[in-house]
């Protein structure tokens, strides 16, 4: 975690100005500032999939993310290696907490919609499920604050979320550590339906500042039972060049 005078100053200001933030407000910060919810970004990302501490697959993806009228659309294309190159994924938040997802598999030259139980399955052999890549509606979860803690030496709010309709969600409970200075989630724990069995953990290893905005540039999702993890490292990012709507469409999947 890189630190700077800027972060230190922001931390001092935030501690006093946001001392009374509610759990719901903090959750909104976290969900609006995660890796998949930027306002406008073009990124190249290196992906490493590891099992028992050993990297077993390496992939490169390009990603477009755009927020329009509060709703997020993301488009991912696998660039390398050859066996997955050309695979494309589209996630469209059509209403708060309501997401439609589609995947194009070049071997079949066909686009499939991800529905039902598929949402909880692995996304392209990674530790992310399709549901991990969906938009979230803060209002569909009951939130509460837990005692503040430090993550990698940084002061964080800690909040716990339990879905109001657990039958519709992959996880029964989540705990999120949110940086008080830049309001980014630094750590997240996801629990099974029983609310006590830790299923996955996401940890941010590095934050970087780009065009005045703090972004996650190195993060890991771990699956506890499998002793596996998927690491995402942003190698380049453009937050300024506008993304046309047609680049984030179903038609773009099969181009």
Legacy VTK file of the C-alpha trace (Angstrom):
# vtk DataFile Version 3.0
C-alpha trace
ASCII
DATASET POLYDATA
POINTS 255 float
0.000 0.000 0.000
1.612 3.233 -1.096
1.176 6.191 1.207
1.608 9.882 0.666
1.189 13.245 2.335
-2.052 13.517 0.399
-3.464 10.365 2.009
-2.378 11.502 5.464
-4.080 14.864 5.042
-7.195 13.241 3.648
-7.307 10.843 6.567
-7.194 13.663 9.120
-9.971 15.524 7.366
-12.114 12.431 6.870
-11.910 11.297 10.492
-13.696 14.427 11.646
-15.919 15.136 8.652
-17.252 11.605 8.254
-17.282 10.432 11.863
-21.048 10.015 11.805
-21.452 8.250 8.486
-24.106 5.547 8.564
-23.421 1.973 7.513
-25.580 2.525 4.411
-23.579 5.591 3.361
-20.287 3.761 3.822
-21.640 0.813 1.814
-22.535 3.192 -0.995
-18.957 4.536 -0.990
-17.589 0.983 -1.224
-19.919 -0.206 -3.974
-19.497 2.976 -6.027
-15.697 2.799 -5.833
-14.892 -0.840 -6.461
-12.792 -2.151 -9.338
-15.826 -2.790 -11.549
-17.726 0.470 -11.004
-15.669 3.331 -12.386
-17.404 6.168 -14.230
-15.413 5.762 -17.451
-12.341 3.585 -17.883
-10.401 1.615 -20.450
-7.963 -0.766 -18.812
-5.557 -3.541 -19.637
-5.332 -6.089 -16.847
-2.983 -8.992 -16.207
-4.638 -11.931 -14.510
-2.937 -14.725 -12.556
-4.820 -17.785 -11.323
-3.040 -19.721 -8.582
-3.692 -23.007 -6.782
-1.928 -23.882 -3.519
0.335 -20.872 -3.960
1.453 -21.799 -7.483
0.415 -19.821 -10.571
-1.315 -22.210 -12.982
-2.733 -19.778 -15.552
-1.875 -16.315 -16.805
-4.228 -14.230 -18.889
-4.504 -10.716 -20.262
-7.803 -8.911 -20.606
-9.019 -5.547 -21.797
-11.903 -3.953 -19.951
-14.286 -1.076 -20.609
-16.382 0.247 -17.732
-18.908 3.080 -17.914
-21.396 4.515 -15.467
-24.392 6.264 -17.033
-27.268 7.672 -14.996
-25.964 5.755 -11.994
-25.952 2.360 -13.752
-22.749 0.505 -14.636
-21.971 -1.409 -17.824
-18.749 -3.373 -18.250
-17.266 -5.144 -21.268
-14.351 -7.578 -20.916
-12.376 -9.235 -23.716
-9.728 -11.914 -23.212
-6.670 -11.010 -25.277
-4.175 -13.726 -24.333
-3.413 -16.685 -24.349
-4.749 -18.125 -27.594
-7.076 -20.690 -25.998
-9.259 -17.942 -24.475
-8.526 -15.031 -26.835
-11.669 -13.539 -28.306
-13.896 -14.580 -25.408
-16.015 -11.551 -24.468
-18.222 -10.744 -21.491
-20.854 -8.037 -21.111
-22.487 -7.020 -17.830
-25.304 -4.462 -17.990
-26.931 -2.981 -14.898
-30.444 -2.272 -16.168
-31.750 -1.085 -12.778
-30.161 -0.741 -9.322
-29.173 -4.282 -8.306
-30.602 -5.818 -11.498
-27.926 -6.968 -13.944
-28.022 -8.789 -17.257
-24.891 -10.694 -18.284
-23.814 -12.220 -21.587
-20.749 -14.187 -22.662
-19.504 -14.783 -26.190
-17.488 -17.938 -26.828
-15.586 -17.733 -30.137
-15.275 -21.517 -30.475
-19.073 -21.719 -30.786
-19.524 -18.277 -32.372
-22.443 -17.808 -30.049
-23.541 -15.439 -27.278
-25.112 -16.957 -24.166
-26.934 -15.174 -21.388
-25.836 -15.996 -17.827
-28.925 -16.821 -15.757
-30.089 -18.634 -12.632
-27.628 -20.944 -10.923
-24.930 -20.026 -13.464
-24.517 -16.712 -11.624
-22.781 -18.519 -8.760
-20.347 -20.446 -10.970
-16.764 -19.523 -11.777
-16.153 -16.817 -14.354
-13.769 -18.350 -16.904
-12.020 -20.559 -14.337
-11.223 -17.659 -11.987
-12.074 -17.160 -8.319
-14.669 -14.586 -9.350
-18.186 -15.834 -9.911
-20.495 -14.134 -12.382
-22.451 -12.742 -9.442
-19.247 -11.118 -8.122
-19.250 -9.015 -11.297
-22.838 -7.834 -10.952
-24.013 -4.430 -9.802
-25.215 -4.129 -6.225
-28.182 -2.222 -4.775
-27.320 -0.953 -1.309
-31.017 -0.894 -0.399
-31.377 -4.654 -0.865
-29.017 -5.317 2.040
-29.281 -4.625 5.773
-26.080 -2.860 6.855
-24.534 -2.189 10.233
-21.289 -0.666 11.422
-18.713 -2.731 13.241
-15.771 -1.266 15.214
-13.278 0.602 13.045
-10.032 -1.222 12.254
-6.786 -0.781 10.354
-5.933 -2.602 7.135
-2.277 -2.468 6.095
-1.857 0.424 8.492
-4.746 2.450 7.034
-7.773 3.504 9.110
-10.948 1.856 7.857
-14.638 1.817 8.550
-15.931 -1.729 8.898
-19.465 -2.613 7.827
-21.450 -5.819 7.730
-24.104 -6.555 5.140
-26.835 -9.213 5.215
-29.134 -9.518 2.155
-32.800 -8.840 2.839
-33.719 -11.656 0.427
-30.931 -14.223 0.921
-32.563 -16.644 -1.504
-31.678 -14.234 -4.323
-28.012 -13.812 -3.367
-24.839 -15.908 -3.558
-23.569 -14.940 -0.097
-25.339 -14.929 3.247
-23.203 -12.173 4.753
-20.338 -9.859 3.824
-17.928 -7.703 5.816
-16.169 -4.776 4.102
-13.248 -2.630 5.284
-13.497 0.823 3.639
-10.568 3.278 3.562
-11.603 6.445 5.396
-9.524 8.714 3.188
-10.450 7.705 -0.350
-13.519 5.561 0.431
-12.233 2.536 -1.451
-12.869 -0.984 -0.118
-9.502 -2.431 0.934
-10.736 -5.814 2.079
-13.950 -7.831 1.804
-14.971 -11.133 3.389
-17.836 -13.143 1.902
-19.684 -15.814 3.883
-21.844 -18.756 2.878
-25.597 -18.911 3.394
-25.012 -20.023 6.996
-23.419 -16.571 7.610
-20.486 -18.118 9.490
-18.462 -20.083 6.889
-15.957 -17.813 5.165
-16.171 -18.519 1.433
-14.072 -15.850 -0.273
-11.792 -12.945 0.583
-10.857 -10.009 -1.590
-7.801 -7.947 -0.656
-6.446 -4.815 -2.349
-2.645 -4.853 -2.510
-2.091 -1.507 -4.186
-3.853 1.784 -4.844
-2.705 4.280 -7.474
-3.750 7.804 -8.338
-4.749 8.539 -11.922
-6.067 11.899 -13.100
-6.856 12.876 -9.515
-8.778 9.679 -8.796
-7.678 6.806 -6.543
-8.147 3.372 -8.120
-7.325 -0.219 -7.247
-4.482 -1.457 -9.417
-3.654 -4.749 -7.703
-6.280 -6.940 -6.044
-6.701 -10.610 -5.173
-9.833 -12.722 -4.810
-9.283 -15.869 -2.736
-11.482 -18.961 -2.497
-10.871 -20.350 0.987
-11.924 -23.985 0.588
-9.965 -24.470 -2.650
-6.845 -22.598 -1.492
-6.962 -20.755 -4.799
-6.735 -17.130 -5.784
-7.059 -14.847 -8.778
-4.909 -11.728 -8.934
-5.786 -8.734 -11.096
-3.092 -6.166 -11.880
-3.954 -3.085 -13.908
-1.079 -2.428 -16.329
-2.645 0.554 -18.106
-5.752 2.654 -17.629
-7.423 5.568 -19.397
-10.087 7.470 -17.456
-10.573 10.294 -19.941
-11.323 8.917 -23.402
-15.133 8.639 -23.746
-16.528 5.171 -24.367
-19.334 5.062 -26.972
-22.477 3.167 -26.001
-22.135 0.876 -29.011
-18.844 -0.463 -27.602
-20.822 -1.762 -24.621
-23.556 -3.609 -26.478
-24.547 -7.161 -27.314
-23.662 -6.435 -30.942
-20.084 -5.649 -29.874
-19.752 -9.147 -28.414
-19.798 -10.821 -31.805
-17.675 -8.316 -33.742
LINES 1 256
255 0 1 2 3 4 5 6 7 8 9 10 11 12 13 14 15 16 17 18 19 20 21 22 23 24 25 26 27 28 29 30 31 32 33 34 35 36 37 38 39 40 41 42 43 44 45 46 47 48 49 50 51 52 53 54 55 56 57 58 59 60 61 62 63 64 65 66 67 68 69 70 71 72 73 74 75 76 77 78 79 80 81 82 83 84 85 86 87 88 89 90 91 92 93 94 95 96 97 98 99 100 101 102 103 104 105 106 107 108 109 110 111 112 113 114 115 116 117 118 119 120 121 122 123 124 125 126 127 128 129 130 131 132 133 134 135 136 137 138 139 140 141 142 143 144 145 146 147 148 149 150 151 152 153 154 155 156 157 158 159 160 161 162 163 164 165 166 167 168 169 170 171 172 173 174 175 176 177 178 179 180 181 182 183 184 185 186 187 188 189 190 191 192 193 194 195 196 197 198 199 200 201 202 203 204 205 206 207 208 209 210 211 212 213 214 215 216 217 218 219 220 221 222 223 224 225 226 227 228 229 230 231 232 233 234 235 236 237 238 239 240 241 242 243 244 245 246 247 248 249 250 251 252 253 254
